[in-house]
Structures are given as C-alpha cells and as structure tokens.
Amino acid sequence: MAITTVKIGTAGRGQIPHSVRQKLNITEGDTLIVEIKEILKGGP
C-alpha cells in the first residue's frame, strides 16, 4: 500500500493528500484501515 501523513483539521477530521488519494483510487465513501505509528504535534 502506501505510507503518508494525515493532517488533522480543527473539526478533527484527517486530510489525506490528493496525490495519494488519486494513486490509490480512494473515493468518497471508502473506508480506510490505518495503523498509527507516530503522532507529530503541530500548531502553536
């Protein structure tokens, strides 16, 4: 599959980069099974 980063927005939803969604043919309504390996804290 693929390894990528997922950015969490203010609403708590994760954003997967568009290029990754295209490459893996991820479309609206798909369910992803993910493994969280690390959390990189962002923001102030």
HELIX and SHEET records of a PDB file:
HELIX    1   1 HIS A   18  LYS A   23  1                                   6    
SHEET    1   A 2 LYS A   7  ILE A   8  0                                        
SHEET    2   A 2 GLY A  14  GLN A  15 -1                                        
END                                                                             
